[in-house]
Amino acid sequence: MKRAIAGCVGLLALAAPAAAESPVALVEEVQGKVSGAEFMDYVTPKTVIKLGATGSIVISYLKSCWREKIDGIGTVIVGTDESIVHLATVKGEKTDCDAAHSHATTRETSEGAATVLRSLAKNDSAPKPQLTLYGTSPLVEAKGRGTLVIERLDVTGERQQIDLDGNQLKGRFFDFARANRALSPGGIYAAKFGSAKIVFQVDARAKAGATPIVGRLVRME
């Protein structure tokens, strides 16, 4: 949201490299002249992004599920749940997403997935997913080469295997929407890539295609 200039200037004074901080947002789209962030970059609090006359950017916050489209000459300072914007025009909206992916690590998700898979092997009750997606075409963060396997757990017979050669978006993002692939609304799936594993559910009302990334992001790192 657009805030007072005084607040913007004050935070600019505090802005500094924040390498130790965890990412709070993902840059979904970049058009025109933009400096300080690129397409599909994760950004941390206090990151400063500058837009030129033809510049525009879409930023999605991982925890708050707040999605912003910012256009025109101006300065953007990344916050924790939303941005501070000076001069440029910003339109924000709440989107469907699961904040669980904003802090999950490979170890946490893999250990959780292993527990779920062990319980399935013992014919226990239906597994509890670690994440809910609101799009049927996931954007999977899987860096480098390897085989990505996504298998449905609640219904037998649905399995997708994708051999990644390292040429995915930014070398780490495989987009099911771009590949014209989709999962089933309401389904529960296990995803595996290298040593990373995660169990997730696709919301019963999930939409197909290139829906907002923050609502269909699966982090395998």
ZAMAR-413079 format. One record per residue (C-alpha): residue number from 1; x, y negated, z. Coordinates in steps of 0.5 Angstrom, whole numbers, plus 2048, in hexadecimal, padded with zeros to 3 digits. Each point is the difference from the previous one (the first is absolute). Layout:
// ZAMAR-413079
num = NUM; X = X; Y = Y; Z = Z
...
//
This chain:
// ZAMAR-413079
num = 1; X = 800; Y = 800; Z = 800
num = 2; X = 802; Y = 7F9; Z = 7FF
num = 3; X = 803; Y = 7FD; Z = 806
num = 4; X = 802; Y = 7F9; Z = 802
num = 5; X = 806; Y = 7FD; Z = 7FE
num = 6; X = 803; Y = 7FF; Z = 807
num = 7; X = 7FF; Y = 808; Z = 801
num = 8; X = 804; Y = 802; Z = 7F9
num = 9; X = 806; Y = 7FB; Z = 802
num = 10; X = 800; Y = 803; Z = 807
num = 11; X = 800; Y = 807; Z = 7FD
num = 12; X = 805; Y = 7FE; Z = 7FB
num = 13; X = 805; Y = 7FE; Z = 805
num = 14; X = 800; Y = 807; Z = 803
num = 15; X = 800; Y = 804; Z = 7FA
num = 16; X = 807; Y = 804; Z = 800
num = 17; X = 802; Y = 807; Z = 7FD
num = 18; X = 7FC; Y = 805; Z = 804
num = 19; X = 803; Y = 806; Z = 7FE
num = 20; X = 7FF; Y = 804; Z = 806
num = 21; X = 7F8; Y = 7FE; Z = 800
num = 22; X = 7FB; Y = 805; Z = 7FD
num = 23; X = 7FD; Y = 7FF; Z = 7F9
num = 24; X = 7F9; Y = 7FD; Z = 802
num = 25; X = 7FD; Y = 7FF; Z = 7F8
num = 26; X = 801; Y = 802; Z = 7F9
num = 27; X = 801; Y = 7FC; Z = 7FA
num = 28; X = 7FB; Y = 803; Z = 7FB
num = 29; X = 800; Y = 7FB; Z = 7FB
num = 30; X = 805; Y = 7FB; Z = 7FD
num = 31; X = 7FF; Y = 7FB; Z = 7FA
num = 32; X = 804; Y = 7FA; Z = 7FD
num = 33; X = 805; Y = 7FD; Z = 804
num = 34; X = 801; Y = 803; Z = 807
num = 35; X = 806; Y = 800; Z = 805
num = 36; X = 801; Y = 804; Z = 806
num = 37; X = 7FC; Y = 806; Z = 7FF
num = 38; X = 7FF; Y = 805; Z = 7FA
num = 39; X = 7FB; Y = 805; Z = 7FE
num = 40; X = 7FF; Y = 805; Z = 805
num = 41; X = 804; Y = 7FD; Z = 805
num = 42; X = 7FF; Y = 802; Z = 807
num = 43; X = 801; Y = 7F9; Z = 804
num = 44; X = 801; Y = 7FE; Z = 807
num = 45; X = 7FD; Y = 7FB; Z = 805
num = 46; X = 804; Y = 7F9; Z = 7FE
num = 47; X = 801; Y = 802; Z = 7F9
num = 48; X = 800; Y = 7F9; Z = 7FC
num = 49; X = 7FD; Y = 801; Z = 7F9
num = 50; X = 800; Y = 7FA; Z = 7FB
num = 51; X = 7FB; Y = 7FF; Z = 7FA
num = 52; X = 801; Y = 7FC; Z = 7FA
num = 53; X = 7FB; Y = 7FD; Z = 7FB
num = 54; X = 7FE; Y = 806; Z = 7FD
num = 55; X = 801; Y = 805; Z = 806
num = 56; X = 7FB; Y = 804; Z = 803
num = 57; X = 801; Y = 806; Z = 805
num = 58; X = 7FC; Y = 805; Z = 804
num = 59; X = 802; Y = 802; Z = 807
num = 60; X = 7FC; Y = 806; Z = 804
num = 61; X = 801; Y = 800; Z = 807
num = 62; X = 801; Y = 808; Z = 803
num = 63; X = 7FD; Y = 7FF; Z = 807
num = 64; X = 7FB; Y = 7FB; Z = 7FF
num = 65; X = 7FE; Y = 802; Z = 7F9
num = 66; X = 800; Y = 7F9; Z = 7FE
num = 67; X = 801; Y = 7FF; Z = 7F8
num = 68; X = 802; Y = 7F9; Z = 7FE
num = 69; X = 800; Y = 7FD; Z = 7F9
num = 70; X = 804; Y = 7FA; Z = 7FF
num = 71; X = 801; Y = 7FB; Z = 7FA
num = 72; X = 804; Y = 7FA; Z = 7FE
num = 73; X = 806; Y = 7FC; Z = 803
num = 74; X = 801; Y = 801; Z = 807
num = 75; X = 803; Y = 804; Z = 806
num = 76; X = 7FE; Y = 806; Z = 803
num = 77; X = 802; Y = 802; Z = 807
num = 78; X = 7FF; Y = 808; Z = 802
num = 79; X = 7FD; Y = 801; Z = 806
num = 80; X = 7FE; Y = 806; Z = 804
num = 81; X = 7F8; Y = 800; Z = 7FE
num = 82; X = 800; Y = 7FB; Z = 7FB
num = 83; X = 804; Y = 7FA; Z = 7FC
num = 84; X = 801; Y = 7F9; Z = 802
num = 85; X = 7FF; Y = 7FC; Z = 7F9
num = 86; X = 802; Y = 7F9; Z = 7FE
num = 87; X = 7FE; Y = 7FD; Z = 7FA
num = 88; X = 7FE; Y = 806; Z = 7FC
num = 89; X = 7F9; Y = 803; Z = 800
num = 90; X = 7FE; Y = 806; Z = 803
num = 91; X = 7FA; Y = 805; Z = 800
num = 92; X = 800; Y = 805; Z = 806
num = 93; X = 7FC; Y = 806; Z = 801
num = 94; X = 7FF; Y = 806; Z = 804
num = 95; X = 801; Y = 807; Z = 7FD
num = 96; X = 7FF; Y = 807; Z = 802
num = 97; X = 807; Y = 803; Z = 802
num = 98; X = 802; Y = 804; Z = 806
num = 99; X = 806; Y = 7FC; Z = 804
num = 100; X = 803; Y = 807; Z = 802
num = 101; X = 804; Y = 800; Z = 7FA
num = 102; X = 803; Y = 7F9; Z = 803
num = 103; X = 804; Y = 803; Z = 805
num = 104; X = 801; Y = 808; Z = 7FF
num = 105; X = 807; Y = 803; Z = 7FE
num = 106; X = 802; Y = 806; Z = 7FD
num = 107; X = 801; Y = 804; Z = 806
num = 108; X = 7FA; Y = 7FE; Z = 803
num = 109; X = 7FC; Y = 801; Z = 7FA
num = 110; X = 803; Y = 807; Z = 7FE
num = 111; X = 800; Y = 802; Z = 808
num = 112; X = 7F8; Y = 7FF; Z = 800
num = 113; X = 7FF; Y = 803; Z = 7F9
num = 114; X = 804; Y = 806; Z = 802
num = 115; X = 7FB; Y = 801; Z = 806
num = 116; X = 7FA; Y = 7FF; Z = 7FC
num = 117; X = 803; Y = 806; Z = 7FB
num = 118; X = 802; Y = 804; Z = 806
num = 119; X = 7F9; Y = 800; Z = 803
num = 120; X = 7FD; Y = 801; Z = 7F9
num = 121; X = 804; Y = 806; Z = 7FF
num = 122; X = 7FD; Y = 803; Z = 807
num = 123; X = 7F9; Y = 7FE; Z = 7FD
num = 124; X = 7FF; Y = 7FB; Z = 805
num = 125; X = 7FA; Y = 7FA; Z = 7FF
num = 126; X = 801; Y = 7FB; Z = 7FA
num = 127; X = 806; Y = 7FC; Z = 800
num = 128; X = 800; Y = 7F9; Z = 803
num = 129; X = 804; Y = 7FC; Z = 7FA
num = 130; X = 805; Y = 7FB; Z = 802
num = 131; X = 7FE; Y = 7FB; Z = 7FB
num = 132; X = 7F9; Y = 7FE; Z = 7FC
num = 133; X = 801; Y = 7FD; Z = 7F9
num = 134; X = 7FA; Y = 7FC; Z = 7FD
num = 135; X = 802; Y = 801; Z = 7F9
num = 136; X = 800; Y = 807; Z = 7FC
num = 137; X = 807; Y = 7FE; Z = 7FD
num = 138; X = 805; Y = 800; Z = 805
num = 139; X = 806; Y = 7FC; Z = 7FF
num = 140; X = 806; Y = 804; Z = 803
num = 141; X = 806; Y = 7FE; Z = 803
num = 142; X = 805; Y = 805; Z = 7FE
num = 143; X = 807; Y = 7FE; Z = 7FE
num = 144; X = 805; Y = 803; Z = 7FB
num = 145; X = 7FF; Y = 807; Z = 7FD
num = 146; X = 7FC; Y = 806; Z = 803
num = 147; X = 7FA; Y = 803; Z = 7FF
num = 148; X = 7FA; Y = 7FD; Z = 803
num = 149; X = 7FA; Y = 805; Z = 802
num = 150; X = 7F9; Y = 7FE; Z = 802
num = 151; X = 7FC; Y = 806; Z = 802
num = 152; X = 7F9; Y = 800; Z = 803
num = 153; X = 7FF; Y = 803; Z = 807
num = 154; X = 7F8; Y = 800; Z = 801
num = 155; X = 7FF; Y = 803; Z = 7F9
num = 156; X = 804; Y = 805; Z = 7FD
num = 157; X = 802; Y = 800; Z = 7F8
num = 158; X = 802; Y = 7F8; Z = 800
num = 159; X = 807; Y = 7FF; Z = 7FF
num = 160; X = 805; Y = 7FB; Z = 7FC
num = 161; X = 807; Y = 801; Z = 7FF
num = 162; X = 804; Y = 7FA; Z = 7FD
num = 163; X = 807; Y = 800; Z = 7FF
num = 164; X = 803; Y = 7F9; Z = 801
num = 165; X = 807; Y = 7FE; Z = 7FC
num = 166; X = 801; Y = 7FA; Z = 804
num = 167; X = 7FD; Y = 7FB; Z = 7FB
num = 168; X = 7FA; Y = 7FF; Z = 804
num = 169; X = 7FE; Y = 7F9; Z = 801
num = 170; X = 806; Y = 7FC; Z = 804
num = 171; X = 803; Y = 807; Z = 800
num = 172; X = 7FB; Y = 802; Z = 806
num = 173; X = 7F9; Y = 7FF; Z = 7FE
num = 174; X = 7FC; Y = 805; Z = 7FC
num = 175; X = 7F9; Y = 7FD; Z = 7FE
num = 176; X = 7FB; Y = 806; Z = 7FF
num = 177; X = 7FB; Y = 7FA; Z = 7FD
num = 178; X = 806; Y = 7FF; Z = 7FB
num = 179; X = 800; Y = 807; Z = 7FE
num = 180; X = 7F9; Y = 801; Z = 800
num = 181; X = 800; Y = 805; Z = 806
num = 182; X = 7FB; Y = 800; Z = 805
num = 183; X = 7FE; Y = 804; Z = 806
num = 184; X = 7F9; Y = 801; Z = 803
num = 185; X = 7FC; Y = 7FC; Z = 805
num = 186; X = 7FF; Y = 803; Z = 806
num = 187; X = 806; Y = 805; Z = 7FF
num = 188; X = 805; Y = 801; Z = 805
num = 189; X = 807; Y = 801; Z = 7FD
num = 190; X = 807; Y = 802; Z = 802
num = 191; X = 806; Y = 7FC; Z = 7FD
num = 192; X = 807; Y = 803; Z = 7FF
num = 193; X = 806; Y = 7FC; Z = 7FE
num = 194; X = 807; Y = 803; Z = 802
num = 195; X = 800; Y = 801; Z = 807
num = 196; X = 7FA; Y = 7FA; Z = 801
num = 197; X = 7F9; Y = 803; Z = 801
num = 198; X = 7FA; Y = 7FC; Z = 802
num = 199; X = 7F8; Y = 802; Z = 800
num = 200; X = 7FB; Y = 7FB; Z = 7FE
num = 201; X = 7F9; Y = 800; Z = 7FE
num = 202; X = 7FD; Y = 7FC; Z = 7FA
num = 203; X = 7FA; Y = 7FC; Z = 803
num = 204; X = 7F9; Y = 803; Z = 7FD
num = 205; X = 7FE; Y = 7F9; Z = 7FD
num = 206; X = 807; Y = 7FF; Z = 7FD
num = 207; X = 801; Y = 7FD; Z = 7F9
num = 208; X = 803; Y = 802; Z = 7FA
num = 209; X = 806; Y = 7FD; Z = 7FC
num = 210; X = 805; Y = 7FA; Z = 802
num = 211; X = 7FC; Y = 7FE; Z = 807
num = 212; X = 804; Y = 7FB; Z = 805
num = 213; X = 807; Y = 804; Z = 801
num = 214; X = 7FF; Y = 7FF; Z = 808
num = 215; X = 7FA; Y = 804; Z = 800
num = 216; X = 803; Y = 806; Z = 7FC
num = 217; X = 808; Y = 800; Z = 802
num = 218; X = 803; Y = 806; Z = 803
num = 219; X = 807; Y = 7FF; Z = 802
num = 220; X = 804; Y = 806; Z = 800
num = 221; X = 807; Y = 7FD; Z = 803
//
